[in-house]
Amino acid sequence: MKIAERTSIIRAGLAAAVKATAAVGLIACGFSPSGDGSGGDGGGADGSGATDGGDGDAGPERPFCDRDEPLLRLCVTFQDGGVIDSSASGVPFTVEDLGFGPGIVDDAVQLTPTSVIHGDEHLGLDLTTALTMEAFVNVASSPSPAPRAGIIDNNNQYGMWVSANMRPYCTVGSTTVSGPTIADGTWTHVACVFDNLTYRIFVDGALFGTVNRQVPAPITGVDGTNLGQDCTAGGSGDPLTGRLDEVRIWASARSAEQIAAAAARRGG
């Protein structure tokens, strides 16, 4: 073989090797020939980078009440002597006879048998096939003489309660799922999760009970939502005596990991 031909072949081989190395480098950096970014480093499963860092997921921390989160339909904060829905829903509340004191992170509301926290009827809370309720509750004494005390009640639709024997439980329509006995005078995180297949209750981040329900939640209630008592037509009942904090309602079935992260928020 002539020297010129050999040199040409060697140069061609080197050029091919350089192109192959460059292609591997592009793939490793998340680029694709089509330029659609597939294989990129987005934080979410869809590559969008969307995470719920406020609940301990990877990614930048997001506010506990994230107004840019469309699935968050109610997020109640108790600060400066007021009750405010800091979600995008902005549900207005009518209140009576409330006290305020140290909560899980900031302030919590202190409830007596004469306290009232009533939220107006809101279509954003008419949730049928995916629902999560969560709250921290500190029960001062077991419900008496009533057989239960209300934690969250969207009248005739879904609710969270504590029974006379100090067991939290959740309702959606006629379906009930119960949790374990909790101690009075102690902060407890309770979450109810419905996914149109099952209804589950988590207590302090741990799954305790599951029941089957493959029927959408009803949306027939028109009386609004009460916190710390049963919501009834034109009033309230079954009051909770104690404290309430970090109340949220989601239009999604939150994961066990998200529930556990929310339950771990204990700063006070």
C-alpha positions in Angstrom: 0.0 0.0 0.0 1.3 3.5 -0.8 2.2 5.9 2.0 -0.4 8.4 0.8 -3.2 5.9 0.9 -2.3 4.7 4.4 -2.2 8.3 5.7 -5.7 8.9 4.2 -7.1 5.8 5.9 -5.6 6.7 9.3 -7.1 10.2 9.1 -10.5 8.9 8.2 -10.4 6.5 11.2 -9.4 9.3 13.6 -12.3 11.5 12.3 -14.8 8.8 12.9 -13.5 8.2 16.4 -13.8 11.9 17.3 -17.5 12.0 16.0 -18.4 9.0 18.0 -16.9 10.5 21.2 -18.8 13.8 20.6 -22.1 11.9 20.1 -21.6 10.0 23.4 -20.9 13.3 25.2 -24.1 14.9 23.8 -26.2 11.9 25.0 -24.7 12.0 28.4 -25.6 15.7 28.8 -29.2 14.9 28.0 -29.4 16.1 24.4 -31.0 14.2 21.6 -30.7 14.5 17.9 -34.3 15.7 17.6 -33.7 18.5 20.1 -36.7 17.7 22.2 -34.8 17.4 25.4 -35.8 13.8 26.1 -33.5 12.3 28.7 -33.0 15.7 30.3 -32.4 16.4 34.0 -35.9 17.8 34.8 -36.9 17.1 38.4 -40.4 15.8 37.6 -41.3 12.6 35.9 -42.3 14.6 32.9 -39.0 16.5 32.8 -40.7 19.7 33.9 -38.7 20.0 37.1 -42.0 20.2 39.1 -41.6 18.9 42.6 -43.3 19.5 45.9 -40.2 20.4 47.8 -42.3 21.8 50.6 -43.2 18.3 51.5 -39.6 17.1 51.4 -39.3 15.9 47.8 -36.2 16.7 45.8 -35.9 20.1 44.3 -36.3 23.7 45.6 -38.6 24.1 48.6 -42.0 25.4 47.7 -44.3 27.3 50.1 -46.5 25.2 52.4 -49.5 27.1 50.9 -48.5 27.3 47.3 -50.9 29.5 45.4 -49.4 28.3 42.1 -50.3 24.6 42.8 -53.7 24.0 41.1 -54.3 20.8 43.0 -54.2 22.6 46.4 -57.8 23.7 47.0 -57.6 24.8 50.6 -54.7 25.8 52.8 -55.6 27.5 56.1 -53.2 29.5 58.2 -53.9 31.0 61.6 -51.9 34.2 62.0 -52.4 37.7 63.3 -55.7 36.7 64.9 -57.2 35.6 61.6 -58.2 32.6 59.6 -57.0 32.8 56.0 -57.2 30.4 53.1 -53.8 31.0 51.5 -54.5 28.7 48.5 -55.5 30.1 45.1 -59.2 29.3 46.0 -59.2 32.1 48.6 -62.2 30.7 50.5 -63.6 33.4 52.9 -64.2 32.4 56.5 -66.7 33.6 59.1 -65.3 33.2 62.6 -66.4 33.5 66.2 -64.8 33.1 69.6 -61.3 32.0 68.6 -58.0 32.0 70.4 -54.5 31.7 69.0 -51.3 30.2 70.3 -48.2 28.2 69.4 -48.8 25.7 66.6 -46.7 23.2 64.6 -44.6 25.8 62.8 -46.3 29.2 63.5 -49.6 29.9 65.2 -52.5 27.5 65.7 -56.1 28.3 66.4 -57.5 27.5 69.9 -61.1 26.2 69.9 -63.7 26.1 72.6 -67.3 24.7 72.4 -68.5 28.2 71.2 -65.9 28.7 68.5 -67.0 28.8 64.8 -64.9 28.6 61.7 -67.2 28.5 58.6 -66.0 28.7 55.0 -68.3 29.7 52.2 -69.5 27.1 49.7 -66.8 26.8 47.0 -67.0 24.7 43.8 -63.2 24.1 44.0 -63.9 21.9 47.0 -66.5 19.7 45.2 -64.0 16.8 44.7 -65.3 13.5 43.3 -62.6 11.0 42.4 -59.4 12.3 44.0 -59.2 13.9 47.4 -56.8 14.4 50.3 -57.6 16.1 53.6 -54.8 16.7 56.2 -54.5 18.6 59.5 -52.7 18.7 62.8 -55.0 18.4 65.7 -54.5 18.7 69.4 -57.6 17.5 71.3 -57.8 19.0 74.8 -60.5 16.6 75.9 -62.6 13.8 74.3 -65.9 14.9 72.8 -68.6 15.0 75.4 -71.6 14.8 75.5 -71.5 14.6 71.7 -70.3 11.3 70.2 -67.8 13.1 68.0 -66.0 16.3 67.3 -65.5 17.8 63.8 -62.0 18.5 62.4 -63.0 19.2 58.8 -66.5 18.9 57.4 -67.6 19.7 53.9 -71.2 19.1 54.7 -72.8 16.0 53.1 -69.7 15.3 51.1 -66.6 14.4 53.1 -65.1 15.0 56.6 -62.5 14.3 59.3 -63.6 13.6 62.9 -62.5 12.4 66.3 -64.8 10.0 68.1 -65.7 10.0 71.8 -63.1 7.2 72.4 -60.4 9.5 70.9 -60.1 7.7 67.5 -59.8 9.9 64.4 -61.8 8.8 61.4 -62.7 10.0 57.9 -65.9 10.0 56.0 -66.7 10.3 52.3 -70.4 9.9 51.6 -71.5 6.9 53.6 -68.0 5.4 53.7 -65.9 5.5 56.9 -62.3 4.6 57.7 -61.0 4.8 61.3 -57.6 5.4 62.9 -56.0 4.4 66.2 -56.7 5.9 69.6 -54.7 9.2 70.0 -53.6 10.9 73.2 -55.2 14.1 74.3 -53.0 17.2 74.7 -50.7 16.0 71.9 -50.3 17.2 68.4 -51.3 14.5 65.9 -51.2 14.6 62.1 -54.3 13.1 60.4 -54.7 12.6 56.7 -57.6 11.1 54.6 -56.9 10.0 51.1 -59.5 9.0 48.5 -58.6 7.8 44.9 -61.9 6.4 43.7 -60.7 2.9 44.6 -59.9 3.1 48.3 -60.3 5.4 51.2 -57.3 5.5 53.5 -56.4 7.1 56.9 -52.9 8.0 57.9 -52.0 9.0 61.5 -48.7 10.7 62.1 -47.6 9.8 58.6 -48.3 6.0 58.9 -51.1 4.2 57.1 -53.5 2.8 59.6 -56.8 1.8 57.8 -58.0 1.2 54.2 -61.6 0.5 53.0 -62.8 0.0 49.4 -64.9 2.6 47.7 -65.3 2.7 44.0 -68.0 5.3 43.9 -67.2 9.0 43.4 -67.6 11.3 46.4 -70.9 13.2 46.5 -71.1 16.9 45.6 -74.6 17.6 46.9 -73.6 19.7 49.9 -74.3 23.4 49.6 -73.6 24.5 53.2 -69.8 25.2 52.9 -67.0 23.8 55.0 -66.4 24.1 58.7 -63.2 23.6 60.6 -63.3 22.4 64.2 -67.0 21.4 64.1 -69.7 19.7 62.1 -71.1 21.9 59.3 -74.9 21.8 59.3 -77.4 23.8 57.3 -77.5 27.2 58.9 -75.1 26.4 61.7 -72.6 24.0 63.3 -72.4 21.3 65.9 -70.1 18.6 67.4 -67.4 21.2 68.4 -63.7 20.3 68.9 -62.1 21.6 72.1 -58.4 22.0 71.5 -56.1 23.3 68.8 -56.0 23.0 65.0 -53.2 23.8 62.6 -51.9 23.3 59.0 -55.3 22.4 57.4 -55.1 21.5 53.7 -57.4 19.9 51.1 -56.1 18.7 47.8 -57.8 17.7 44.5 -55.5 14.6 44.4 -54.7 11.4 46.2 -51.4 12.3 47.9 -48.7 9.7 48.1 -47.6 8.0 51.3 -44.3 9.8 51.0 -46.0 13.2 50.7 -48.2 12.5 53.7 -45.2 11.3 55.8 -43.3 14.5 54.9 -46.2 16.7 55.9 -46.5 14.9 59.2 -42.8 15.5 59.9 -43.4 19.3 60.0 -43.0 19.9 63.7 -41.4 23.2 64.7 -43.5 24.0 67.7 
